Amino acid sequence: MKRTLLALAAGLAHVAMTLAATAPGNGAVDAAIEREAAKAWERPAVVVSDRRPWVREFYEAAAYAPAWFTPGGARPAAAAALEQLRAADRRGLDPADYGVDRLAAKVAAASAATRTPEIVAGADVALTAAMLRFLTDLHDGRVRPQAVAPHFRKPVTDPGFDAKLRAAIAGDRIAALTDAAEPSFPLYARLKRLLAQYRSLAAQPLPPLPLLPGKRTKIAPGETWEGIAALHDHLRLLGDLPGGVERPADNRYAEPLVAAVTRFQDRHGLAPDGVLGRATIAELSVPLRQRVDQITLSLERLRWLPELPPGPMIAVNIPSFRLWAFADARAPDRPVLAMPVIVGRAVRTETPVFIGDMRYVEFSPYWNVPPNILRNEILPALRRDPAYLQRQDMELVSTGRDRSVTASVDAAALAALESGGLRVRQRPGPRNALDGIKFVLPNTMDIYLHGTPAPALFKPARRDFSHGCIRVNDPAALARFVLRDRPEWTAARIDAAMASGTMTTATLNDSIPVVVFYTTAIAAADDRALFLPDLYGHDRKLEAALQAVRSGDR
């Protein structure tokens, strides 16, 4: 008995010595953390981003003391952090990117009696690195915007997550810190709700819609189709068809299905005519898992947007062909103005994604023909017909010091146009391509907003017709908005200036940010889900960039 008690005492003493040697605050643990942090610094896969914070700095600030462990084991914050990482998909991220299962095993091993300084240090640094990366991914996105939008620049700021994370660990406020890391835009919060909804919808099986029979290209109201029952189930699941509506017994396409299809078309960037054409059936057949992916890509893009200061803002979403004007950028749920727009042609002259500052408005402006239009369109027209210039109210302007103007087109003028000695501009007037107004936001791409003398181009659902600039449907209303703090610019004066034929410039008292963005999934203010075509293929590019991140090429 005495020998047994002595053996037990020796065992307890050994455990106590082991725990003491591996307890946080012990020099061996701190030294092991310093070694681990140095390795983390050298290894790009665990570096949070190229903007800070860094793992090493996190530990340097506390003399390499462990953050997640005490002599008694893991702090409550460790379990909270693992919980947040496991639920990363609720925020449009991938838990696998943070190695949650591996982290949980490390935390468990660092809490066991058999732990070593190296095990504690490895778990502590790994959890810190994962959380810093997670927070930065939520705040700034997983990829640099330039990977898919070369002209987009987000101001570089240090969110201070190293200090914030240490404070959250000490105060057991990991969940609050995670929430605060996300963008505060209402659209972002609505998209998160939409993500949860569509994850649930995607888990429900639906019968596929059959193809249109024979050579038929559409099903018009009143006609029959074998896919009516499946159509009914699709529209009911998606919320376009109210609950309680029974399936048609005769496979006839009629109300209320027609109204439900019209709502679906309106939500998916299609002409809302209620006709079941091939494009509508194709959109209805898109797997809901793909809609989930669209939402997650849209959440990623919203993380790129900077927090704008209070005050007016203009936003243009390229795939939806829409512009919104807000009296206050901090309240983007309440646009004071909304209108359709025309954007650049896909592939050929795409409108870039960028943030500009509108500074002034030109009424009855000259249209200075961009070099690519001059080269590809104007010069060939002039070679065929020298009178083209006069018919289009255009003139030649010297690029030299004299800035001389002429309307004469001869061989010498054509040579000067080709060499850059002359340029072409269109005079103000009824033929002017800018239709009496130009909203200027200086940028190296020469992109601006303007009117158009061809209002019929706003009728199609898809409106990528421009050379890159953005044509607005109601330029006078937009002018009233941007000049609302210039009381001398009344509605009557704006209309008169647009029609005067004499260029006038109105400078804004304060510049207005113009956010030209690209997202194919939108949650409207009434929580309706809007899904739009990937007009320029940017979703494919972003998915490829995210795959590169997952492969370690961060």
Secondary structure, 3 states (H helix, E strand, C coil): CHHHHHHHHHHHHHHHHHHHHHCCCCHHHHHHHHHHHHHHHHCHHHCCCCCCCCHHHHHHCCCCCCCCEECCEECHHHHHHHHHHHCHHHHCCCHHHHCHHHHHHHHHHHHCCCCCHHHHHHHHHHHHHHHHHHHHHHHHCCCCHHHCCCCCCCCCCCCCHHHHHHHHHHHCCHHHHHHHHCCCCHHHHHHHHHHHHHHHHHCCCCCCCCCCCCCCCEECCCCECCCHHHHHHHHHHHCCCCCCCCCCCCCECCCCHHHHHHHHHHHCCCCCCCCEEHHHHHHHCCCHHHHHHHHHHHHHHHCCCCCCCCCCEEEEECCCCEEEEECCCCCCCCEEEEEEEEEECCCCCCCCCEEEEEEEEEECCCEECCHHHHHHHHHHHHHHCCCHHHHCCEEEEECCCCCCEECCCCHHHHHHHHHCCEEEEECCCCCCCCCCEEEECCCCCCCCEECCCCHHHHCCCCCEEECCCEEECCHHHHHHHHCCCCCCCCHHHHHHHHHCCCCEEEEEEEEEEEEEECCCEEECCCCCEEECCCCCCHHHHHHHHHHHHHCCCC
